[in-house]
């Protein structure tokens, strides 16, 4: 598979409300540094801007970000603004609110419902926009999300937000949210050998809602990066296709359903090209069964 020839359009499209996106997108978290948030070495600003512009050139029109994606010297939203503004008409920028960090980068108490407007406005300011395409409410352990999601629904009615989603959620949270306003996407951790997640995958399919896994490459590495020791099954499939294990993971993710979107993140231009190219990789039924045998339990 010649990665440099592959466009994000090859993986097909899905809709977030009335917005059509290619199923291979881009996650902006890793643009800010070499490790999780403020702990790592600051990224190279020029390279990060170059990666964003290259992503759009490759057909990526779905970028996932958040105001709390920042390190000591870098802000994901500011990099997106600098690289891509004025924004292409078809570019969909998805942000998330709920978690909060202070100016020094330390996590603080998550936002109350009445504080979500301030978080939305901070995303607007950093991105240089007058409305946000999609805002996900990132759950922070609450059993009921009705009050928080209701506050976002008010911002949607006011025109600050176009569409709403939820993140880190269970099926009951989706039901709560849908009673208040339409949900266009659910972002949850999910991947090969990742525990749980199948129930929400099916629930989203049943309602025509995009399911957007994160950490599908990193797995237990989470914010810190890719898995340290790859599963034998993933390595075997990668060798058979002459591709990287990350590409196999992304292909597996996309083949879990037409409603599944991938948002791999990287600050490396070569990895970006490979990630986009994974949209062209088609795994056989036997290969999918082999990858499922890594121990990912059904939920």
N, C-alpha and C positions, 0 to 999 in steps of 0.2 A: 504494500500500500504506500503510494507516494504522498506523504503528508502535505508537501508544499502545494499540491494541486487541489486540495480538498476544501470546499466551502462549507460553512455551517448550514447552508440550505440542504445539504445532502441528508440530514437526519430528519427532515420533515418539519412541520409546524404544529403549533397548538395555539389556542386563544386564551388570553387572560381578559375576561370580559369581552370588550370589543377591540382588544389589541392583539394582533397576531405576532407571535415570536417564533424564531427558529428554536428547535428543541435543544440544541447545544448553545448554552449561554456562557456567561463569565461571572465568576465570583471575585469581588474586589478586595476581600480581606487580606490576602497575601501581598498586595501591593505595598503595604505600609512597612514591611520589615521581614527579617528572616525567621522570626519566631512569633509566638502569639503576642499580638498587640505591642505594648511598650517594652517588652523584655528583650527583644532581639536587636540586631544591628539594623540601623535605618536603611531603607532601600535606596537604590540609585534613582533619583527623581526622573532623569532623562529616560532611563530604561523603562520605568513604570509608565510614563506617558507614551513611550513608543509601543509598549505592549497593548495598551488600550486602543491606540489608533490602529494597530495591526489587527486586533480582534475585530474591529468594525470592518476593516478591509476584507477580512475573511468571512464576512456575513453574519457575525454575531450582532444581534439586535436586542439582547436581553442581558442586562447587567444588574447584578445583585450587590447591594452596598448597605451601609449604615453610618450614621454620624459617629457611632462609637467605634468604628474601625479607624483608629488612629494610633500612631506610635509617637516617639519623642519628637520626630521631625516631619512626619508624614501623616496626611489625612486622605483616606480613600476618596471621599467626596470631593475634596479640593483637587486631587489628581484627575478625577473624572471630568470635573469642570474645566480644568486647564487643558486637558487633552482633547476633549470632544465638543465643547461649546464653541459656536452654536451647534446644538445637537441635531443629528439627522432626524428627519421626520418620523422614521420608522423605529427609532431607538426607544426601547422601554427600559426605564430605570426603576428598579424595585428596591425600596428601602425597608428598614424594620425599626420599630420603636418598642420601648418597654425597659430594657436594660439601661443602666446609666453609669457613667464614669466621671470622676472629677477631672480637673485640669491636669493633674499629675498622672492620670491614667489609672487610678485605683477604682475598683468597682464600688459603687455606693448603692443605697437603697433603690430598688427599681421604681420607675415612675408610677405615681398614683394616676387615676383616671384624669384628674384635673391638670396633670402635668404633661399629658401626651401632646396637647397642642403646641407647647413649647418645643418638644422634641421634633414634631413635624415641621415647625417653622425653622428650626436649626438645620434640618435637612434641606429645606427650600433655600435657605440662605447660602449654605455651602455649595449646593449644586447650581445656584443661580437660576432657579426656576420659580414660576408662580403657582405651580401645582405639582403634585407627585403622582406618577402613573399608578403605582401600586404601593401600598404600605402594609406590611405584615406586623401584626401584634405578636411579639415574642413572649411566650408565656414564661413566667418566672416562679413556677411552683403553685400558682393559685388554682383552686378547685373550680371556681366559677370565673369566667372571663366576661360575663355579661356587662358589667359596669365599664370595664376598660374598652371592650369592643363597641359598646354604645357610644362612648366618647369619640372614638374614631369614626363611627357612623355619622355623628354630627359634623365632623370635619369634612366628611365626604359630601354631605348635603350642602355644606357651605362652599364647596368647590375647591377646597385645598387639596383634596385627595380624589383620585378618579375611581380606584378600585381597592378592595381590602382583601387581606389574607391573614392567615395565622401561622405560627411557627412554634415548634416544640410542643405540639398539641396531641391530645387523644381524641378518639371519635366523639366522646361526649362534649368536648369543647367545640368541635365543628358543629354539632347540633345546636349548642347554645348560640354560637355566632350566627348561624343561618336563620335563627328566629329574629335576628335584629337587622341584618343586611346581607346582601349576596357575598359569598366567599369565592374568590377566583383561584386561589392557590393555597396549598398547605406545604410548608417547609419543615421537614423532619430529618433527623439523622437516619440514614438508611444505606445499606450496601451489602456486598458479599460478606457473609459471616457476621454481619451486624445483627445484634439481637432485636427481635421484634420488628414492627413496622408494616407487616403485610396487611393487617386489618385496615390501617389508614390508607394504604395503597388501594385496596379494594373499595373502600368507602368513597374515596375521591373519584375512582373510575365510575362508580354507580351514579354519581352526581355530576359528572362532566367537569370536575374540578382538577386543575393541574396539581400533580404531586411533584414536589421539587426537593429531592434528597440533597442533603449536605453531608460532608465527610464521607462521600461514597468512594473516594480514593484513599483518604487518610485513615479511615476506619478508627482504630483505637488511638492513632496518633493525633486525631482531632486537630486543634489549631496548630500544633507543633509540626505537622507535615505528614508525609506518607508513612505507611506501615513500615516498621523496621525489618521484619522478617516476613516475606511474602508467602502466601499459601502455595503448596506444591501444585494444586489444581490450577491456580491462576497462572503460575509460571509455565505449566504445560501448555495451556491454551495460547499464551503469549508466544511461546516458541513455535507452535504450529502455524501461527499467522505471521511470524516475523515482526511482532509489534511489542510495545512495552506492556508491563502489567497494568499500568494506569489506563492505557487504552482499552484493555480487556475489561477493566472495572467499569469504565464509562459505557462501553458497548453493552455490557450486561445490564447496567442501570437503564439505559434507553429501551432495551428489549423487555422490560417489565410491564410495558403498556404504552399505548400511543399518547396517553395523558401525562407521561413522565418527562420532566425536563431535567437537564443536567446543567449545573453551574460550577464546573471546575475552576479553581482559581490558581494563578501562578504569576510570578513576576519575571519568569524566564521566557524569552521569545520563542525558543525552540520547543519548550513544553507546551506553550500556547498552540503552536501549529499542530503538534501531536494530539493535543486534546480535541481540537476541532476535527481532526482527521478521524478520530474514534467514531464519529457519527456515520462513517461509511463502513465500519466493521460490522459484519453480520455473523453472529455466532449460530452454530447449528443447535438443534434440539439436544443432541448428545453433549455438546459443550456446555450448554446451559445447565443440564442435569449434573454434569461434573462439577461445575462451579457451585451449584446449590448444595453439593455434598460437603462443602467446607464447614457445615455445621450451623448455618443460619436457621434458627428455629422459626417455624411459623407462629404467628400470634393470633 
